[in-house]
Amino acid sequence: MKRLSLKDVAKLAGVAPSTVSFVLNGKAKQMRISDELAAKIEAVVRKSGYTPHQVAVNLRTGQSKTLGLIVESISGSFFASLAKIIETEAEKYGYRVVYCSTENNAQKGGELIRMLSRQQVDGYLITPTAGMEKDIQQLVDYKRPVVLMDSFFPTLSQVPYVLIDNYDGMVKGMQHLINKGYKQIGLVTVDMDLVQIKERYKGYTDTLRDNGIANKKKYQLKLPYNITREEAVQHIADFVKSNPQMDAVFFTTNYLGIWGLETFAKLGIRIPQDMAVICFDDHDLFRLYPPGITVIEQPVEEIAKTAIRLLMQQLNQTKGVTKKSQVTLPGKFIVRGSV
């Protein structure tokens, strides 16, 4: 079936193609087109099923009114919440969002950037993974609006970003454990070369040092990013059983914390009687799991809203909302029954 053109719709409505274009682009009142005629044209468009050719619209307006959102994982609760808020905020500025994930694969991340470029998105919101530096630098070189979230690259000093203060959040959690009398504190983290993970690890080691507590490598477990749930649970179980003197465990991501809870349940370890637990990043499960898991909550809504404002500034859609282009936000320390 032949695709309807703008001229076809104009012929059906008995008007000039330019009149149809003005109505579809929301310029009816500006061009003094009557409400009755605009309604007639809109009715013809609906009845005919006409949709503007997006590439042609992009070429004519210089904008696609679409943003590209690249996150680490579609399944992660943090990234899902982030995407939902970004979509809502983008709509306020008249933008749609194309949403995709890297699964922590730099090659895939580069391919997604190029795919979004072919779709002529107006700007990029990216939670980057290690190895994407060159692709993001290329966006900057081409003067494409881009904002990084959750992480950044120190070598790309001019790229706007917004994220939680990972170091401070970790220090607060560790100090809380130590103040409660815990000294044999284990760390379960993910083996990823990302700023946020490095900062969380540094917060762990620095707090031990500042309190005169030995930093024991045997108390640290680094799991591969692509490990399966079954493998992770087994590794955590082996880690806990090989360190019976450990009295607390700090998980650096919420999915690691969930695997940890599954492990403790299988081993019959009671929280906090046998093991105190803190997790970086909250999850609904942590509120519901007895006795409640103490967490550092990420300000997801503020991260998303700030990222959109930074991007809109680059797109000249807003002015003077955010003074800095590189923003670090405080986390919220939520004490529950696990410590």
WORA-V664658 format. One record per backbone hydrogen bond with DSSP energy under -0.5 kcal/mol. CO is the residue of the C=O (numbers start at 0). NH is the residue of the N-H. Records with the same first field share a line. If there is no record, write none. Layout:
BEGIN
CO=NH + NH
END
This chain:
BEGIN
4=8
5=9
6=10
7=11
8=12
9=13 + 14
15=18 + 19
16=20
17=21
18=22
19=23
20=24
21=26
22=25
26=30
27=32
28=31
33=37
34=38
35=39
36=40
37=41
38=42
39=43
40=44
41=45
42=46
43=47
44=48 + 49
51=53
52=56
53=57
54=58
55=59
56=60
57=61
64=95
65=121 + 122
66=68 + 97
67=69 + 124
68=70 + 99
69=126
70=101
71=102
75=79
76=80
77=81
78=82
79=83
80=84
81=85
82=86
83=87
84=88
85=89
86=90
87=91
88=91 + 92
89=92 + 94
90=93
95=66
96=98
97=68
99=70
101=104
103=105
104=108
105=109
106=110
107=111
108=112
109=113
110=114
111=115
112=116
113=117
114=118
115=120
116=119
121=144
122=67
123=146
124=69
125=127 + 148
128=131
131=135
132=136
133=137
134=138
135=139
136=140
137=141
138=143
139=142
144=123
145=159
146=125
147=161
151=153
152=155
154=156
155=158
159=147
160=326
161=149
162=328
163=165
164=168
165=169
166=170
167=171
168=172
169=173
170=174
171=175
172=176
173=177
174=178
175=179
176=181
177=180
182=184
183=185 + 246 + 247
185=249
186=188 + 220
187=251
188=222
189=191
191=193
193=197
194=198
195=199
196=200
197=201
198=202
199=203
200=204
201=205
202=206
203=207
204=208
205=209
206=210
207=210 + 212
208=211
213=215
214=216
215=218
216=219
218=186
220=188 + 222
222=190
223=226
227=231
228=232
229=233
230=234
231=235
232=236
233=237
234=238
235=239
236=240
237=241
239=242
242=245
246=275
247=185
248=250 + 277
249=187
250=279
252=256
253=257
254=258
255=259
256=260
257=261
258=262
259=263
260=264
261=265
262=266
263=267 + 268
264=267
269=273 + 274
275=248
276=293
277=250
278=280 + 295
282=285 + 286
283=286 + 287
284=288
285=292
287=289
288=291
290=336
291=293 + 337
293=278
294=296 + 333
295=280
296=331
297=299
298=302
299=303
300=304
301=305
302=306
303=307
304=308
305=309
306=310
307=311
308=312
309=313
310=314
311=316 + 317
312=315
320=322
324=160
326=162
328=164
330=332
331=296 + 333
332=334
333=294 + 335
335=338
337=276
END
